[in-house]
Amino acid sequence: MRLSDLGEKEIINIADGSRYGDLYNAELMFEERTGKIRVILAPEHKGRISFGGVREYVHLPWDCIKKIGEDIIIVDTTV
C-alpha cells in the first residue's frame, strides 16, 4: 500500500471511540535507518479553538494499528 492511499482514511481508536481525523491531518515519524513508519502524530481534538496555532498531538505507535480498512485505520491505544 502506498502512503498516499492512507491519506484519506480516518483514524479511530477502538479503546475509547476517539476520532483523530484523517491521516492528511496527522504527521508521521519514520525510522531513520529503515524508512518504516514508527509513530503517527494525530491532532488531538478537544473541541476547543487553539490560539496561536499551537496543536496538541496524540502519539499513536505504529504497533497499535489493528486494521487498515477501506475507509478507516483502527488503532487500539490500550496495547
C-alpha positions as CSV (number, residue, x, y, z in Angstrom):
1,M,0.0,0.0,0.0
2,R,1.3,3.5,-0.8
3,L,1.4,6.3,1.7
4,S,-0.9,8.3,-0.5
5,D,-3.5,5.6,-0.2
6,L,-3.6,6.0,3.6
7,G,-4.1,9.8,3.5
8,E,-7.9,9.9,3.3
9,K,-8.5,7.2,5.8
10,E,-10.0,8.3,9.2
11,I,-8.1,7.2,12.3
12,I,-10.4,5.7,15.0
13,N,-9.4,4.4,18.4
14,I,-11.4,1.3,19.4
15,A,-10.3,1.7,23.1
16,D,-12.4,4.7,23.7
17,G,-14.1,5.6,20.3
18,S,-11.9,8.7,19.8
19,R,-11.7,10.0,16.3
20,Y,-8.5,11.7,15.2
21,G,-9.5,12.8,11.7
22,D,-7.8,11.6,8.6
23,L,-4.1,10.8,8.1
24,Y,-3.7,14.0,6.0
25,N,-4.1,16.0,9.2
26,A,-1.6,13.8,11.1
27,E,2.2,13.7,11.0
28,L,4.3,10.7,10.6
29,M,7.6,9.8,12.3
30,F,9.9,7.4,10.4
31,E,12.7,5.1,11.4
32,E,15.7,6.9,10.0
33,R,17.7,3.7,9.1
34,T,14.9,1.6,7.6
35,G,12.3,4.2,6.5
36,K,9.5,2.4,8.3
37,I,6.7,4.4,10.0
38,R,7.2,4.4,13.8
39,V,4.6,6.8,15.1
40,I,1.5,8.6,13.9
41,L,1.1,12.1,15.5
42,A,-2.6,12.7,15.3
43,P,-4.0,16.1,16.2
44,E,-6.0,15.9,19.4
45,H,-9.5,17.4,19.0
46,K,-10.7,18.6,22.3
47,G,-13.5,20.8,20.9
48,R,-11.6,24.0,21.7
49,I,-10.1,26.5,19.5
50,S,-6.3,26.7,19.9
51,F,-4.8,30.2,20.0
52,G,-1.5,30.9,18.3
53,G,-1.7,27.8,16.2
54,V,-0.4,25.5,19.0
55,R,-1.6,22.0,18.5
56,E,-1.6,19.1,20.8
57,Y,-0.8,15.7,19.4
58,V,-1.6,12.1,20.4
59,H,1.3,9.7,19.8
60,L,0.0,6.5,18.2
61,P,2.8,3.9,17.8
62,W,2.6,2.0,14.5
63,D,2.3,-1.2,16.6
64,C,-1.1,-0.1,18.0
65,I,-2.7,-0.2,14.5
66,K,-5.1,-3.2,14.4
67,K,-6.6,-2.9,11.0
68,I,-6.3,-0.7,7.9
69,G,-9.7,-0.9,6.2
70,E,-11.1,0.7,3.0
71,D,-12.1,3.9,4.7
72,I,-10.6,3.8,8.3
73,I,-7.5,3.0,10.3
74,I,-8.4,1.3,13.5
75,V,-6.0,1.7,16.4
76,D,-6.0,0.4,20.0
77,T,-4.2,2.5,22.5
78,T,-4.6,0.1,25.4
79,V,-1.9,-2.2,23.9
